[in-house]
Amino acid sequence: MSQESESSSSVRVEFPDTDKLRMLCGAHQEHLKLVERRTGVQLGSRGNQIVIAGGDPAARALAERVVRELYDLVEHGYPLYLEDVDQAAKLVAQGQSPREVFGDTIYVTARHRIITPKNLGQRRYVQAIREHDIVFGIGPAGTGKTYLAMAMAVAHLVERKVKRIVLTRPAVEAGERLGFLPGDIAEKVNPYLRPLHDALFDMVDYEKASAFIERGTVEVAPLAFMRGRTLNDSFIILDEAQNTTAEQMKMFLTRLGYGSRAVVTGDVTQVDLPSGRQSGLMEVQKVLRGVEGIAFCPFSEVDVVRHPLVQEVVKAYEGYEARLPPKPA
Protein backbone atom coordinates (compact mmCIF):
# COMPACT_ATOMS: atom_id res chain seq x y z
CA MET A 1 0.00 0.00 0.00
CA SER A 2 1.27 3.48 -0.77
CA GLN A 3 0.29 6.88 0.47
CA GLU A 4 0.74 10.29 -1.13
CA SER A 5 -0.28 13.70 0.14
CA GLU A 6 -3.00 15.31 -1.99
CA SER A 7 -2.95 18.67 -0.19
CA SER A 8 -2.22 20.07 3.22
CA SER A 9 -5.71 18.99 4.42
CA SER A 10 -6.22 15.63 2.71
CA VAL A 11 -4.50 12.28 2.25
CA ARG A 12 -4.95 9.46 -0.26
CA VAL A 13 -4.37 5.90 0.91
CA GLU A 14 -4.01 3.28 -1.82
CA PHE A 15 -4.93 -0.41 -1.44
CA PRO A 16 -4.00 -3.28 -3.82
CA ASP A 17 -7.33 -5.16 -3.88
CA THR A 18 -10.53 -3.29 -4.77
CA ASP A 19 -12.77 -6.19 -3.67
CA LYS A 20 -11.25 -6.17 -0.20
CA LEU A 21 -11.49 -2.39 -0.16
CA ARG A 22 -15.24 -2.63 -0.82
CA MET A 23 -15.56 -4.99 2.15
CA LEU A 24 -13.65 -2.49 4.24
CA CYS A 25 -15.98 0.34 3.21
CA GLY A 26 -19.15 -1.66 3.96
CA ALA A 27 -22.60 -1.51 2.35
CA HIS A 28 -23.36 2.10 1.34
CA GLN A 29 -19.95 2.95 2.88
CA GLU A 30 -21.42 2.57 6.37
CA HIS A 31 -18.06 1.49 7.78
CA LEU A 32 -16.38 4.63 6.49
CA LYS A 33 -19.18 6.78 7.89
CA LEU A 34 -18.61 5.25 11.31
CA VAL A 35 -14.86 5.91 11.12
CA GLU A 36 -15.73 9.51 10.20
CA ARG A 37 -17.78 9.87 13.39
CA ARG A 38 -15.04 8.34 15.50
CA THR A 39 -12.16 10.40 14.06
CA GLY A 40 -13.73 13.71 12.97
CA VAL A 41 -12.61 13.54 9.34
CA GLN A 42 -14.31 12.95 5.98
CA LEU A 43 -13.68 9.69 4.12
CA GLY A 44 -14.47 8.70 0.54
CA SER A 45 -13.44 5.82 -1.73
CA ARG A 46 -12.26 6.34 -5.31
CA GLY A 47 -11.22 3.25 -7.22
CA ASN A 48 -8.60 1.53 -5.10
CA GLN A 49 -8.05 4.54 -2.84
CA ILE A 50 -9.56 6.06 0.27
CA VAL A 51 -9.38 9.84 0.51
CA ILE A 52 -9.10 11.30 4.01
CA ALA A 53 -9.98 14.99 4.23
CA GLY A 54 -10.74 17.60 6.88
CA GLY A 55 -9.88 17.52 10.55
CA ASP A 56 -6.45 18.25 11.95
CA PRO A 57 -3.28 16.29 11.05
CA ALA A 58 -3.62 14.06 14.15
CA ALA A 59 -7.21 13.14 13.23
CA ARG A 60 -6.22 12.33 9.65
CA ALA A 61 -3.31 10.21 10.87
CA LEU A 62 -5.65 8.31 13.22
CA ALA A 63 -8.19 7.73 10.42
CA GLU A 64 -5.40 6.43 8.18
CA ARG A 65 -4.25 3.97 10.86
CA VAL A 66 -7.85 2.81 11.35
CA VAL A 67 -8.52 2.12 7.64
CA ARG A 68 -5.16 0.36 7.27
CA GLU A 69 -5.95 -1.85 10.28
CA LEU A 70 -9.44 -2.59 8.92
CA TYR A 71 -7.95 -3.57 5.56
CA ASP A 72 -5.50 -5.83 7.39
CA LEU A 73 -8.45 -7.58 9.08
CA VAL A 74 -10.23 -8.10 5.75
CA GLU A 75 -7.00 -9.28 4.12
CA HIS A 76 -6.69 -11.98 6.79
CA GLY A 77 -10.23 -13.23 6.16
CA TYR A 78 -12.01 -11.55 9.06
CA PRO A 79 -15.65 -10.66 8.18
CA LEU A 80 -16.18 -7.06 9.27
CA TYR A 81 -19.37 -6.09 11.11
CA LEU A 82 -20.33 -2.57 12.11
CA GLU A 83 -19.52 -3.17 15.77
CA ASP A 84 -16.08 -4.46 14.76
CA VAL A 85 -15.33 -1.20 12.95
CA ASP A 86 -16.38 0.76 16.03
CA GLN A 87 -14.23 -1.33 18.39
CA ALA A 88 -11.29 -1.32 15.96
CA ALA A 89 -11.34 2.49 15.90
CA LYS A 90 -11.25 2.55 19.71
CA LEU A 91 -8.38 0.03 19.82
CA VAL A 92 -6.30 1.95 17.28
CA ALA A 93 -6.84 5.17 19.24
CA GLN A 94 -5.43 3.30 22.28
CA GLY A 95 -2.39 2.18 20.27
CA GLN A 96 -3.57 -1.44 20.04
CA SER A 97 -3.76 -3.82 17.08
CA PRO A 98 -7.36 -4.91 16.29
CA ARG A 99 -6.11 -8.08 14.58
CA GLU A 100 -4.33 -9.22 17.75
CA VAL A 101 -7.57 -8.83 19.71
CA PHE A 102 -10.08 -9.99 17.08
CA GLY A 103 -7.85 -12.85 15.97
CA ASP A 104 -8.65 -14.85 19.12
CA THR A 105 -11.54 -16.91 17.75
CA ILE A 106 -13.68 -18.40 20.52
CA TYR A 107 -16.45 -20.03 18.50
CA VAL A 108 -18.07 -19.94 15.07
CA THR A 109 -21.86 -19.90 15.34
CA ALA A 110 -24.36 -21.90 13.29
CA ARG A 111 -24.81 -18.75 11.17
CA HIS A 112 -21.02 -18.72 10.54
CA ARG A 113 -20.55 -15.62 12.67
CA ILE A 114 -17.15 -15.56 14.35
CA ILE A 115 -17.25 -14.80 18.07
CA THR A 116 -14.08 -13.08 19.27
CA PRO A 117 -13.13 -10.58 21.98
CA LYS A 118 -13.81 -6.99 20.90
CA ASN A 119 -11.54 -5.12 23.31
CA LEU A 120 -8.69 -5.68 25.75
CA GLY A 121 -11.04 -6.22 28.71
CA GLN A 122 -12.85 -9.02 26.87
CA ARG A 123 -9.57 -10.54 25.74
CA ARG A 124 -8.29 -10.70 29.35
CA TYR A 125 -11.62 -12.23 30.41
CA VAL A 126 -11.50 -14.97 27.76
CA GLN A 127 -7.89 -15.78 28.62
CA ALA A 128 -8.77 -15.96 32.32
CA ILE A 129 -11.55 -18.48 31.55
CA ARG A 130 -9.03 -20.62 29.68
CA GLU A 131 -6.52 -20.55 32.52
CA HIS A 132 -8.68 -20.67 35.68
CA ASP A 133 -11.37 -23.00 37.00
CA ILE A 134 -13.44 -20.19 38.54
CA VAL A 135 -13.70 -16.75 36.94
CA PHE A 136 -15.74 -13.72 38.03
CA GLY A 137 -16.72 -11.23 35.33
CA ILE A 138 -17.91 -8.09 37.11
CA GLY A 139 -19.09 -4.92 35.37
CA PRO A 140 -21.90 -3.06 33.62
CA ALA A 141 -24.39 -4.47 31.13
CA GLY A 142 -23.26 -4.61 27.52
CA THR A 143 -19.68 -5.67 28.21
CA GLY A 144 -20.23 -9.21 26.88
CA LYS A 145 -19.70 -11.00 30.20
CA THR A 146 -22.50 -13.55 29.80
CA TYR A 147 -22.31 -13.84 26.01
CA LEU A 148 -18.58 -14.61 25.97
CA ALA A 149 -18.96 -17.05 28.86
CA MET A 150 -21.67 -18.83 26.86
CA ALA A 151 -19.43 -18.92 23.77
CA MET A 152 -16.62 -20.43 25.82
CA ALA A 153 -19.04 -22.98 27.30
CA VAL A 154 -20.32 -24.06 23.88
CA ALA A 155 -16.74 -24.28 22.57
CA HIS A 156 -15.77 -26.48 25.53
CA LEU A 157 -18.79 -28.72 24.87
CA VAL A 158 -18.10 -29.05 21.14
CA GLU A 159 -14.42 -29.79 21.83
CA ARG A 160 -15.50 -32.44 24.41
CA LYS A 161 -13.65 -30.70 27.24
CA VAL A 162 -16.87 -30.92 29.28
CA LYS A 163 -19.91 -33.19 29.05
CA ARG A 164 -22.57 -30.58 29.75
CA ILE A 165 -23.34 -26.92 30.30
CA VAL A 166 -25.28 -25.71 33.32
CA LEU A 167 -26.78 -22.21 33.13
CA THR A 168 -28.29 -20.65 36.23
CA ARG A 169 -29.28 -17.34 37.77
CA PRO A 170 -31.17 -16.23 40.89
CA ALA A 171 -34.88 -15.57 40.41
CA VAL A 172 -35.01 -12.23 42.18
CA GLU A 173 -37.91 -9.87 41.50
CA ALA A 174 -37.19 -6.33 40.34
CA GLY A 175 -40.52 -4.64 41.01
CA GLU A 176 -42.79 -7.63 40.31
CA ARG A 177 -43.66 -10.68 42.37
CA LEU A 178 -43.28 -14.21 41.01
CA GLY A 179 -46.52 -15.17 42.70
CA PHE A 180 -48.52 -12.88 40.46
CA LEU A 181 -47.09 -14.36 37.27
CA PRO A 182 -49.20 -17.12 35.64
CA GLY A 183 -48.22 -20.78 35.41
CA ASP A 184 -46.28 -23.35 37.42
CA ILE A 185 -42.84 -22.77 38.91
CA ALA A 186 -41.03 -23.56 35.64
CA GLU A 187 -43.15 -21.01 33.77
CA LYS A 188 -42.71 -18.46 36.55
CA VAL A 189 -38.89 -18.57 36.48
CA ASN A 190 -38.62 -18.80 32.68
CA PRO A 191 -38.46 -14.99 32.16
CA TYR A 192 -35.42 -14.84 34.44
CA LEU A 193 -33.64 -17.52 32.41
CA ARG A 194 -34.62 -16.16 28.97
CA PRO A 195 -31.35 -14.20 28.41
CA LEU A 196 -29.38 -17.44 28.82
CA HIS A 197 -31.68 -19.21 26.37
CA ASP A 198 -31.29 -16.36 23.88
CA ALA A 199 -27.48 -16.49 24.01
CA LEU A 200 -27.51 -20.28 23.47
CA PHE A 201 -29.88 -20.12 20.50
CA ASP A 202 -27.78 -17.34 18.97
CA MET A 203 -24.78 -19.67 18.82
CA VAL A 204 -26.32 -23.06 18.06
CA ASP A 205 -29.10 -23.74 15.56
CA TYR A 206 -32.57 -24.17 17.06
CA GLU A 207 -32.89 -27.95 16.55
CA LYS A 208 -29.45 -28.70 18.00
CA ALA A 209 -29.97 -26.37 20.97
CA SER A 210 -33.39 -27.89 21.67
CA ALA A 211 -31.89 -31.39 21.53
CA PHE A 212 -29.15 -30.34 23.96
CA ILE A 213 -31.77 -29.09 26.43
CA GLU A 214 -34.03 -32.16 26.02
CA ARG A 215 -31.12 -34.55 26.65
CA GLY A 216 -29.85 -32.52 29.59
CA THR A 217 -26.57 -31.72 27.82
CA VAL A 218 -27.51 -28.10 28.43
CA GLU A 219 -29.40 -27.44 31.65
CA VAL A 220 -31.03 -24.09 32.38
CA ALA A 221 -32.31 -23.78 35.94
CA PRO A 222 -32.84 -21.24 38.72
CA LEU A 223 -30.08 -21.07 41.33
CA ALA A 224 -32.31 -22.60 44.03
CA PHE A 225 -32.24 -25.89 42.08
CA MET A 226 -28.44 -26.17 42.51
CA ARG A 227 -28.56 -26.95 46.24
CA GLY A 228 -27.33 -30.43 47.23
CA ARG A 229 -25.76 -31.21 43.84
CA THR A 230 -22.19 -31.91 42.73
CA LEU A 231 -21.49 -30.97 39.12
CA ASN A 232 -18.70 -32.96 37.46
CA ASP A 233 -17.32 -32.43 33.92
CA SER A 234 -19.49 -29.33 33.54
CA PHE A 235 -19.15 -25.75 32.39
CA ILE A 236 -21.33 -23.77 34.80
CA ILE A 237 -22.41 -20.15 34.32
CA LEU A 238 -24.01 -18.16 37.13
CA ASP A 239 -25.53 -15.00 35.64
CA GLU A 240 -26.85 -11.91 37.49
CA ALA A 241 -24.76 -12.98 40.47
CA GLN A 242 -25.16 -9.58 42.15
CA ASN A 243 -28.60 -10.86 43.21
CA THR A 244 -27.25 -13.84 45.11
CA THR A 245 -27.04 -13.71 48.89
CA ALA A 246 -23.75 -14.57 50.62
CA GLU A 247 -25.20 -18.01 51.47
CA GLN A 248 -26.29 -18.66 47.89
CA MET A 249 -22.87 -17.68 46.50
CA LYS A 250 -21.11 -20.09 48.88
CA MET A 251 -23.64 -22.81 48.01
CA PHE A 252 -23.04 -22.30 44.27
CA LEU A 253 -19.25 -22.29 44.44
CA THR A 254 -19.22 -25.52 46.45
CA ARG A 255 -21.20 -27.33 43.71
CA LEU A 256 -18.07 -27.49 41.54
CA GLY A 257 -16.95 -31.08 40.91
CA TYR A 258 -14.00 -32.72 39.12
CA GLY A 259 -13.36 -31.61 35.54
CA SER A 260 -15.64 -28.59 35.91
CA ARG A 261 -15.19 -24.85 35.65
CA ALA A 262 -17.47 -21.99 36.60
CA VAL A 263 -17.95 -18.44 35.32
CA VAL A 264 -19.83 -15.99 37.55
CA THR A 265 -21.10 -12.75 36.02
CA GLY A 266 -22.81 -9.73 37.49
CA ASP A 267 -23.04 -5.97 37.93
CA VAL A 268 -22.70 -4.83 41.56
CA THR A 269 -24.41 -1.52 40.72
CA GLN A 270 -27.67 -3.33 39.86
CA VAL A 271 -28.52 -5.23 43.05
CA ASP A 272 -32.23 -6.11 43.43
CA LEU A 273 -31.98 -7.83 46.81
CA PRO A 274 -34.17 -6.57 49.67
CA SER A 275 -32.59 -3.80 51.70
CA GLY A 276 -30.34 -5.12 54.42
CA ARG A 277 -29.19 -8.18 52.42
CA GLN A 278 -25.59 -8.04 51.24
CA SER A 279 -24.84 -9.18 47.70
CA GLY A 280 -22.89 -12.42 47.56
CA LEU A 281 -20.98 -11.03 44.58
CA MET A 282 -19.75 -8.10 46.66
CA GLU A 283 -18.70 -10.32 49.57
CA VAL A 284 -16.96 -12.97 47.47
CA GLN A 285 -14.50 -10.40 46.12
CA LYS A 286 -13.22 -9.91 49.68
CA VAL A 287 -13.31 -13.60 50.62
CA LEU A 288 -11.64 -15.19 47.59
CA ARG A 289 -9.33 -12.44 46.33
CA GLY A 290 -5.87 -13.95 45.93
CA VAL A 291 -6.98 -17.60 45.98
CA GLU A 292 -5.02 -19.59 43.39
CA GLY A 293 -7.13 -20.90 40.49
CA ILE A 294 -9.69 -18.07 40.82
CA ALA A 295 -9.63 -14.92 38.66
CA PHE A 296 -11.55 -11.66 38.96
CA CYS A 297 -12.06 -9.72 35.73
CA PRO A 298 -13.43 -6.21 36.20
CA PHE A 299 -15.19 -4.44 33.32
CA SER A 300 -15.96 -0.73 32.99
CA GLU A 301 -18.04 1.50 30.70
CA VAL A 302 -15.04 1.58 28.34
CA ASP A 303 -15.62 -2.13 27.64
CA VAL A 304 -19.29 -1.75 26.62
CA VAL A 305 -19.89 -3.19 23.14
CA ARG A 306 -23.19 -2.01 21.71
CA HIS A 307 -24.61 -0.48 18.55
CA PRO A 308 -22.53 2.63 17.69
CA LEU A 309 -25.62 4.83 18.04
CA VAL A 310 -25.93 3.90 21.72
CA GLN A 311 -22.97 6.13 22.53
CA GLU A 312 -24.66 9.00 20.73
CA VAL A 313 -27.91 8.34 22.62
CA VAL A 314 -26.06 8.36 25.94
CA LYS A 315 -24.33 11.63 25.06
CA ALA A 316 -27.63 13.22 24.04
CA TYR A 317 -29.29 12.22 27.32
CA GLU A 318 -26.32 13.45 29.34
CA GLY A 319 -26.47 16.80 27.54
CA TYR A 320 -30.22 17.05 28.08
CA GLU A 321 -30.01 16.18 31.77
CA ALA A 322 -27.17 18.69 32.26
CA ARG A 323 -29.45 21.46 30.97
CA LEU A 324 -32.30 20.60 33.36
CA PRO A 325 -32.69 22.73 36.48
CA PRO A 326 -31.22 21.09 39.59
CA LYS A 327 -33.62 18.92 41.61
CA PRO A 328 -34.64 20.26 45.01
CA ALA A 329 -32.70 18.74 47.89
Secondary structure, 3 states (H helix, E strand, C coil): CCEEEEECCEEEEECCCHHHHHHHHCHHHHHHHHHHHHHCCEEEEECCEEEEECCCHHHHHHHHHHHHHHHHHHHCCCCCCHHHHHHHHHHHHCCCCHHHHHCCCCEECCCCCEECCCCHHHHHHHHHHHHCCEEEEECCCCCCHHHHHHHHHHHHHHCCCCCEEEEEECCCCCCCCHHHCCCCHHHHHHHHHHHHHHHHHHHCCHHHHHHHHHHCCEEEEEHHHHCCCCECCEEEEECCHHHCEHHHHHHHHCCECCCCEEEEEECCCCCCCCCCCCEHHHHHHHHHCCCCCEEEEECCHHHCCCCHHHHHHHHHHHHHHHHCCCCCC
